[in-house]
Each structure stands twice: as C-alpha cells, then as structure tokens.
C-alpha cells in the first residue's frame, strides 16, 4: 500500500528533462523571433482589440512549434487546419441564441471532437474556439472575418517554424518514414532479424489506449535506438581494432586491371581496397564482380587464370566510391549492422586521416562475436 501511494505522490513532481539548456535557448529565441513581428503586424493590420484577443493562443502555438517541433500538435496541418476549424465552430456558436457560457463550453467540446476526427489536434485551437464563441470588442463585429487574422498568424507561425527549425537542424515538418511492409527494430542485427514489426507497434498503441504526443515514426525510431544501445551494451567493448586484419592488400587507382586481378586471385579476395600510393588514403573499393564485368571475353573456353582486360582500363575508372568504412573504435554492434544490412563482404577500417589501417571480413566478425561470447562466459 505504501509503494503505490509514494509512486502516486511522486507523479506530482516534475520529471527529468531529456533536453539541455542549449535546446531551451533555441526554443526561447525562436518564439521571440516570431511573436514580436506577429503582434506588431497584427496591431497594424487588424487593430488592438482583435490582435490582443487572439495573440495568447498564437503564443501558445509558438511554444509548441519551437520547443516540440516533432510533436503531432506542431505539424502544419494541425496548426493551420486546427485553428481555422476551431474558429469556424466558435463563430457559429457565438452567433447562435445560446448563452455565452453554454456557447463557449460547447465550442471547445465540439472543437476537440472535430480536431481529433480531422487529425489536426492543436490545443491552442480550442482556446481560439472559446475566444470566438465568447466574442468581445472587435471580435463579435468581425464574425467569420476572424478567420483572416487567425489564418495570418497560423501561416506566419508555420513559415517561421519552417525556416528556423530547419536552420537549427530540427527537421520540420517531421519527415515521415517510407512505408513498408515491416519496420525493423533490431538495427544492429540486420533487417532479417527483426524484434518487432509495424503491426506490433500498432497493437501496442491500441493497447495503451491514450493519446500519445509522439508520432508513430518517432516511436519506432526511439525503440530502434533503445535496442541499438542495449545491444551495444550487451556486446561489450569489442572494437574494430580488436578483430580487424592488419595484413593489407591494395592497389593504386592508376594501376592496370590485370595487376588488380592478379592480387585478387593470388590472395583469394572478394574485395580489394584502392589506396593512393602517396598518402595511403582509402579512395575506393574494387569487388570481384567489378573485375568480372570488365574483362575482355575471348572465343575460347573461359579460364579465370588467363582473363584479359583492356590495356587502357585503369582501376580508378571502375572502382566504387565513396567507400563505406569505419574507424578503429567502431563497436561490434555497428559492424554487425553494416555487414548484415548492407551485405558487404568486407569493411575497410580507416584512421582519422582516412588512411587504410585494416580490413574486417565476415569471418573476422564471427571471430569477434565468439570472442565476446567467451569473455562473457568467463565473467
């Protein structure tokens, strides 16, 4: 009995925020930059009584758009559609024969229902519905003309959010994930090793039974990142430097195709790194498939040991670039993700100057996983 009571009492206290002071400052500056011109221009275009009645809900909208831009409440349709629909409902009920209090209560209730139905829920819109229903100096005379200043404020807020949020690296509107049959939740282990599907997310939201102030795509992404960190923790501290092969085979971009083929055949490689001879920087990758696609066929029987290539054909002309690579401190979970999801036969390892320092094959990865498993057993 004591624990449930303590948990219930703790719910009245603020929870820790997941954002820092830098994000607070970003939101404060954004709200200030849009509210100042919105009030100033509104006073000039629509007069004091109208502007002062509708500026409070607009200010609340600004807080949502700049402090929680990924929220469903902050998306353009929610702001613009929600405000105009709510004002229309409020004006209609304000012009009716209902008492003021009844009109205001009915306006906010109908607004909530309509905004949910039309998928444009925006809490400040409900305040606008009450403002329009109650009326007052300048509001009652406008009637449906109130839609004009509300539309102006809504468009100004959306335009400011589009510019400011994207300039400060907060994508707006929130991009939607490409629709697919299934969503992978276990990112590091590859798409074929899913721990949950799109249907699982839908069922979980249905079971929750309450409105969740986060987009479905954000929820999926949050679960993915949670699993990524959990898998990294469970896989320990094995890094690329611990399992990579340091015996390197490579060719210069100016090398002839025959030279590259000889290296691949001699060492039985599936991929060959292309490195600048002077700087040692990784500039490309040459696969066995690339080589076989560019040999000159002969009328005689195919002999892999005697493939011929064009004399003028150089490695730099057919190599794949840029190259997917990792640094020496890359964790084992990230290596599994790259080699499994992208189906790569090998993964180059580079230093801070992009110089090739090692190669990781699928065999190296299996050895690393085994090493990590044995270490956990001994602990």
C-alpha positions as CSV (number, residue, x, y, z in Angstrom):
1,X,0.0,0.0,0.0
2,X,2.9,2.3,0.8
3,X,4.7,1.9,-2.5
4,X,1.6,2.7,-4.7
5,X,0.9,5.8,-2.6
6,X,4.5,7.0,-2.9
7,X,4.6,6.5,-6.6
8,X,1.3,8.4,-6.9
9,X,2.7,11.3,-4.9
10,X,5.9,11.4,-6.9
11,X,3.8,11.9,-10.1
12,X,3.0,15.4,-8.9
13,X,6.7,16.4,-9.1
14,X,8.5,17.3,-12.3
15,X,10.3,14.5,-14.2
16,X,13.9,15.0,-15.5
17,X,14.0,16.6,-18.9
18,X,15.8,14.9,-21.8
19,X,17.0,18.2,-23.4
20,X,19.6,20.6,-22.1
21,X,20.0,24.4,-21.8
22,X,21.1,24.7,-25.4
23,X,17.7,23.4,-26.6
24,X,15.9,25.7,-24.1
25,X,17.7,28.7,-25.6
26,X,16.9,27.6,-29.1
27,X,13.2,27.5,-28.3
28,X,13.2,30.8,-26.5
29,X,14.9,32.6,-29.4
30,X,12.5,31.0,-31.9
31,X,9.4,32.1,-30.0
32,X,10.8,35.6,-29.6
33,X,11.6,36.0,-33.3
34,X,8.0,35.1,-34.4
35,X,5.9,36.6,-31.6
36,X,7.4,40.1,-32.0
37,X,6.5,40.6,-35.7
38,X,3.2,38.7,-35.2
39,X,2.0,41.2,-32.6
40,X,3.4,44.2,-34.3
41,X,2.0,43.4,-37.8
42,X,-1.3,42.2,-36.2
43,X,-1.8,45.5,-34.4
44,X,-1.2,47.4,-37.6
45,X,-3.4,45.2,-39.9
46,X,-6.3,44.2,-37.6
47,X,-6.2,46.6,-34.7
48,X,-5.6,46.3,-31.0
49,X,-8.9,44.5,-29.8
50,X,-8.7,41.7,-32.3
51,X,-4.9,41.1,-32.0
52,X,-4.9,41.1,-28.2
53,X,-7.7,38.6,-28.1
54,X,-6.0,36.1,-30.4
55,X,-2.4,36.6,-29.5
56,X,-2.4,34.4,-26.4
57,X,-3.4,31.2,-28.3
58,X,-0.9,32.2,-31.0
59,X,1.9,32.5,-28.4
60,X,1.0,29.0,-27.1
61,X,1.2,27.7,-30.6
62,X,4.7,29.2,-31.0
63,X,5.8,27.4,-27.8
64,X,4.7,24.1,-29.3
65,X,6.2,24.7,-32.7
66,X,9.7,25.7,-31.4
67,X,10.0,23.6,-28.3
68,X,8.4,20.4,-29.5
69,X,8.6,20.6,-33.3
70,X,8.3,16.8,-33.7
71,X,5.0,16.6,-31.8
72,X,1.9,15.8,-33.9
73,X,0.4,19.0,-32.4
74,X,3.1,21.1,-34.1
75,X,2.7,19.9,-37.7
76,X,1.5,22.4,-40.3
77,X,-1.9,20.8,-40.8
78,X,-2.5,20.7,-37.1
79,X,-1.7,24.4,-36.7
80,X,-3.5,25.8,-39.8
81,X,-6.4,23.4,-40.1
82,X,-6.9,23.2,-36.4
83,X,-7.1,26.9,-35.9
84,X,-9.4,27.6,-38.8
85,X,-11.8,24.8,-38.0
86,X,-11.9,25.8,-34.3
87,X,-12.6,29.4,-35.1
88,X,-15.4,28.5,-37.5
89,X,-17.1,26.4,-34.8
90,X,-16.6,29.2,-32.3
91,X,-18.0,31.9,-34.5
92,X,-21.0,29.7,-35.5
93,X,-21.9,29.1,-31.8
94,X,-21.2,32.7,-30.8
95,X,-23.8,33.9,-33.3
96,X,-26.4,31.4,-32.1
97,X,-29.0,32.2,-29.4
98,X,-27.1,30.1,-26.8
99,X,-26.0,31.8,-23.6
100,X,-22.4,32.9,-23.7
101,X,-21.2,30.2,-21.2
102,X,-23.0,27.4,-22.9
103,X,-21.7,28.6,-26.3
104,X,-18.1,28.6,-25.0
105,X,-18.3,25.2,-23.4
106,X,-20.0,23.7,-26.5
107,X,-17.4,25.3,-28.8
108,X,-14.4,23.9,-27.0
109,X,-16.0,20.4,-26.8
110,X,-17.0,20.4,-30.5
111,X,-13.6,21.7,-31.5
112,X,-11.8,18.8,-29.7
113,X,-14.1,16.2,-31.3
114,X,-13.6,17.8,-34.8
115,X,-9.9,18.2,-34.5
116,X,-9.5,14.5,-33.4
117,X,-11.7,13.4,-36.3
118,X,-9.9,15.5,-38.9
119,X,-6.4,14.6,-37.4
120,X,-5.4,18.2,-36.7
121,X,-5.4,18.3,-32.9
122,X,-3.7,21.5,-31.7
123,X,-4.5,22.5,-28.1
124,X,-4.3,26.3,-28.7
125,X,-7.0,25.9,-31.3
126,X,-9.5,25.0,-28.6
127,X,-8.7,28.3,-26.9
128,X,-9.4,30.1,-30.2
129,X,-12.8,28.4,-30.3
130,X,-13.7,29.8,-26.9
131,X,-12.5,33.3,-27.9
132,X,-14.6,33.3,-31.0
133,X,-17.7,32.0,-29.1
134,X,-17.4,34.4,-26.2
135,X,-16.8,37.4,-28.5
136,X,-16.0,40.8,-27.3
137,X,-14.9,44.2,-28.7
138,X,-13.8,43.8,-32.3
139,X,-14.5,40.0,-32.3
140,X,-18.3,39.9,-32.4
141,X,-18.3,42.5,-35.3
142,X,-15.9,40.5,-37.4
143,X,-17.9,37.3,-37.4
144,X,-16.4,34.9,-39.9
145,X,-13.9,37.6,-40.8
146,X,-12.0,36.5,-37.7
147,X,-10.7,33.7,-39.9
148,X,-8.4,36.2,-41.7
149,X,-6.2,37.3,-38.7
150,X,-6.2,33.7,-37.4
151,X,-5.1,32.4,-40.8
152,X,-2.4,35.2,-41.0
153,X,-1.0,34.2,-37.6
154,X,-1.1,30.5,-38.4
155,X,0.8,30.9,-41.7
156,X,3.3,33.2,-40.1
157,X,4.0,30.6,-37.4
158,X,4.4,27.8,-39.9
159,X,6.7,29.9,-42.1
160,X,8.9,30.9,-39.2
161,X,9.0,27.2,-38.0
162,X,9.9,26.0,-41.4
163,X,12.9,28.4,-41.6
164,X,14.1,28.5,-38.0
165,X,13.7,24.8,-37.1
166,X,15.4,23.6,-40.2
167,X,18.2,26.1,-39.9
168,X,18.8,24.9,-36.3
169,X,18.8,21.2,-37.5
170,X,15.4,20.3,-36.3
171,X,13.6,18.9,-39.4
172,X,10.2,20.5,-39.9
173,X,7.6,19.3,-40.8
174,X,8.6,16.0,-39.3
175,X,9.6,13.7,-42.2
176,X,7.5,10.5,-42.5
177,X,9.3,7.2,-42.8
178,X,8.9,5.4,-46.1
179,X,6.0,3.0,-45.9
180,X,7.0,-0.6,-46.0
181,X,5.5,-4.0,-45.1
182,X,7.6,-4.2,-41.9
183,X,9.7,-1.9,-39.8
184,X,12.9,-3.3,-38.4
185,X,13.6,-2.6,-34.8
186,X,16.8,-4.5,-34.3
187,X,19.0,-2.2,-36.4
188,X,22.4,-3.6,-35.4
189,X,21.4,-7.2,-36.2
190,X,20.1,-6.5,-39.7
191,X,16.7,-6.3,-41.2
192,X,16.1,-10.0,-41.3
193,X,16.5,-10.3,-37.5
194,X,13.5,-8.0,-36.6
195,X,12.5,-7.9,-33.0
196,X,9.2,-6.2,-33.8
197,X,7.0,-5.3,-36.8
198,X,4.8,-2.5,-37.8
199,X,1.8,-4.4,-36.7
200,X,3.4,-4.8,-33.2
201,X,3.7,-1.0,-32.9
202,X,0.0,-0.5,-33.9
203,X,-1.2,-3.1,-31.4
204,X,0.9,-1.6,-28.6
205,X,-0.5,1.9,-29.3
206,X,-4.0,0.4,-29.3
207,X,-3.4,-1.4,-26.0
208,X,-2.1,1.8,-24.5
209,X,-5.5,3.4,-25.0
210,X,-4.4,7.1,-24.6
211,X,-3.4,9.8,-27.0
212,X,0.4,9.7,-27.3
213,X,2.1,13.0,-28.0
214,X,4.7,11.5,-30.3
215,X,4.4,10.5,-34.0
216,X,4.3,6.8,-34.8
217,X,7.5,7.1,-36.8
218,X,9.3,8.8,-33.9
219,X,8.1,6.0,-31.6
220,X,9.5,3.3,-33.9
221,X,12.8,5.2,-34.2
222,X,13.0,5.6,-30.4
223,X,12.5,1.8,-29.9
224,X,15.2,1.2,-32.6
225,X,17.7,3.4,-30.9
226,X,16.9,1.9,-27.5
227,X,17.6,-1.6,-28.8
228,X,20.8,-0.3,-30.5
229,X,22.2,0.9,-27.2
230,X,21.1,-2.2,-25.4
231,X,22.8,-4.4,-28.0
232,X,26.0,-2.3,-27.8
233,X,26.0,-2.7,-24.0
234,X,25.4,-6.4,-24.2
235,X,28.2,-6.9,-26.8
236,X,30.7,-5.3,-24.6
237,X,33.7,-3.2,-25.6
238,X,35.0,-5.2,-28.6
239,X,36.0,-2.7,-31.3
240,X,37.0,-2.8,-34.9
241,X,40.7,-2.5,-33.9
242,X,40.4,-5.8,-31.9
243,X,39.3,-8.0,-34.8
244,X,40.4,-6.4,-38.0
245,X,43.0,-8.0,-40.3
246,X,46.2,-5.8,-40.5
247,X,47.7,-7.7,-43.4
248,X,46.5,-5.4,-46.2
249,X,46.3,-5.9,-49.9
250,X,45.5,-2.9,-52.1
251,X,46.2,-1.2,-55.4
252,X,46.6,2.3,-56.6
253,X,43.8,4.0,-58.7
254,X,46.3,4.2,-61.6
255,X,47.0,0.5,-61.6
256,X,46.0,-1.6,-64.6
257,X,43.1,-4.0,-64.3
258,X,45.4,-7.0,-64.8
259,X,47.5,-6.0,-61.8
260,X,44.4,-5.8,-59.6
261,X,43.2,-9.2,-60.9
262,X,46.5,-10.8,-60.0
263,X,46.3,-9.6,-56.4
264,X,42.7,-10.7,-56.1
265,X,43.4,-14.2,-57.5
266,X,46.7,-14.7,-55.6
267,X,45.2,-13.9,-52.2
268,X,41.7,-15.2,-52.9
269,X,40.0,-11.9,-52.1
270,X,36.4,-10.9,-52.7
271,X,37.2,-7.2,-52.5
272,X,40.3,-5.1,-53.0
273,X,40.9,-1.7,-51.4
274,X,42.0,1.1,-53.7
275,X,44.5,3.4,-51.9
276,X,46.5,6.4,-53.0
277,X,50.1,5.4,-53.1
278,X,51.5,8.6,-51.6
279,X,49.0,9.4,-48.9
280,X,47.7,6.0,-48.0
281,X,44.2,7.3,-48.1
282,X,41.3,5.0,-49.0
283,X,39.6,6.2,-52.2
284,X,37.6,3.3,-53.4
285,X,36.8,-0.4,-53.3
286,X,37.1,-3.0,-56.2
287,X,35.0,-6.1,-55.9
288,X,35.3,-9.4,-57.7
289,X,32.1,-8.6,-59.5
290,X,33.5,-5.3,-60.8
291,X,36.5,-7.1,-62.3
292,X,34.5,-9.9,-64.0
293,X,32.2,-7.3,-65.6
294,X,35.1,-5.6,-67.3
295,X,37.2,-8.4,-68.7
296,X,37.5,-8.9,-72.5
297,X,35.7,-12.1,-73.5
298,X,37.6,-14.5,-75.8
299,X,36.0,-17.1,-78.1
300,X,37.9,-19.9,-76.4
301,X,36.8,-21.5,-73.1
302,X,36.7,-19.2,-70.1
303,X,39.8,-19.6,-67.9
304,X,39.9,-17.5,-64.8
305,X,43.7,-17.6,-64.6
306,X,44.0,-16.1,-68.1
307,X,41.4,-13.3,-68.1
308,X,42.4,-10.4,-70.3
309,X,41.5,-6.8,-69.7
310,X,41.7,-3.7,-71.9
311,X,45.2,-2.1,-71.9
312,X,44.0,1.4,-71.2
313,X,41.5,0.3,-68.4
314,X,42.5,1.5,-65.0
315,X,41.3,0.6,-61.5
316,X,40.2,4.2,-60.8
317,X,37.7,4.0,-63.7
318,X,35.6,1.2,-62.4
319,X,36.1,1.2,-58.6
320,X,33.2,2.0,-56.3
321,X,33.4,5.3,-54.4
322,X,32.9,6.7,-51.9
323,X,33.6,3.8,-49.7
324,X,31.6,2.7,-46.6
325,X,34.2,2.5,-43.9
326,X,34.6,2.6,-40.1
327,X,37.1,3.9,-37.6
328,X,39.2,1.7,-35.3
329,X,37.0,2.5,-32.3
330,X,33.7,1.3,-34.0
331,X,31.8,-1.0,-31.8
332,X,31.0,-4.6,-32.6
333,X,27.2,-3.9,-32.9
334,X,27.8,-1.3,-35.6
335,X,30.0,-3.7,-37.6
336,X,27.2,-6.3,-37.5
337,X,24.8,-3.7,-38.7
338,X,26.9,-2.8,-41.7
339,X,28.0,-6.2,-42.7
340,X,24.5,-7.8,-42.3
341,X,22.2,-5.0,-43.6
342,X,24.4,-3.9,-46.5
343,X,25.5,-7.5,-47.2
344,X,29.1,-6.4,-47.5
345,X,31.8,-9.0,-47.9
346,X,34.4,-6.8,-46.1
347,X,34.6,-3.5,-44.3
348,X,37.6,-1.2,-44.5
349,X,38.9,0.4,-41.3
350,X,40.5,3.8,-41.5
351,X,42.2,6.3,-39.1
352,X,41.3,10.0,-38.6
353,X,43.1,10.9,-41.8
354,X,41.1,8.3,-43.8
355,X,44.2,6.1,-44.3
356,X,43.6,2.4,-44.5
357,X,44.7,0.6,-41.4
358,X,42.8,-2.7,-41.6
359,X,40.0,-4.8,-43.2
360,X,37.2,-6.7,-41.5
361,X,35.6,-9.7,-43.2
362,X,32.6,-11.7,-42.2
363,X,35.0,-14.3,-40.8
364,X,36.6,-11.7,-38.6
365,X,33.2,-10.6,-37.4
366,X,32.2,-14.2,-36.4
367,X,35.5,-14.5,-34.6
368,X,34.8,-11.2,-32.8
369,X,31.3,-12.4,-31.7
370,X,32.8,-15.7,-30.5
371,X,35.5,-13.8,-28.6
372,X,32.9,-11.6,-26.9
373,X,30.7,-14.6,-26.0
374,X,33.7,-16.4,-24.4
375,X,34.6,-13.3,-22.4
376,X,31.0,-13.0,-21.1
377,X,31.1,-16.7,-20.1
378,X,34.3,-16.3,-18.2
379,X,32.9,-13.2,-16.3
